[in-house]
C-alpha cells in the first residue's frame, strides 16, 4: 500500500511539473504589447518591410500573408506598390489585451487615413483581431486579421 501511495504521489508531482501554468500578465507585458502595436503602425506607414515583418513571429500571418517572406512581399509589392501606402497612416484606438505571461489576444480599432487628399480623409474603418506570443525577442504577432467595421460600402443614406 505504501508503494502504491508513493507511486501515486510521484505521478501527481510529475504531472504538476509538466503542466506549468503561465503567470498573469504584468504591467511590463501590457506596455511591451502596446509598443508592438505602435512599432507595427510606424513600420507599415514608413514602408519598412523588414521592421514590419519583425513585429511577427517567423511563421506569422497577416490576413492571407503567411511567413516572413510573404509579409515583406506584402509591404513592398502590395502596400507600397499597389495600394499607395506611402500616403496612408494607421491610427489605432481602444486596444484590448487579454492573456497571460506567455500568450495573449488583442483587438484594436483601425482608422486608415489618406494623407494625399486635401484635407486628409478617412479611407476605411476596421478592427484588428490579434493573437500574440512572448518570444525571446519580446512580444510578437502570430496572427493578425482585419475586418471592416461600419456600414457596408453599398449602404444608402437614411431617408
Number of C-alpha atoms within 10 A of each C-alpha: 6 7 8 9 10 11 12 12 12 12 12 11 11 11 11 11 10 8 8 8 11 11 10 12 16 11 9 10 20 18 10 16 23 16 13 19 17 15 16 19 18 16 18 23 20 17 18 16 21 17 16 22 28 21 24 24 20 16 16 23 22 20 13 11 17 16 17 21 14 17 25 21 17 21 24 18 11 14 19 20 13 11 12 12 19 16 15 22 20 16 14 19 11 9 14 13 19 14 18 17 17 16 18 22 18 19 20 19 21 22 17 17 18 20 16 12 10 7 8 12 13 14 12 14 18 16 18 20 16 19 21 24 21 19 12 7 9 12 24 25 29 23 21 21 14 17 12 14 12 9 9 8 8 6 8 8 5 4 3
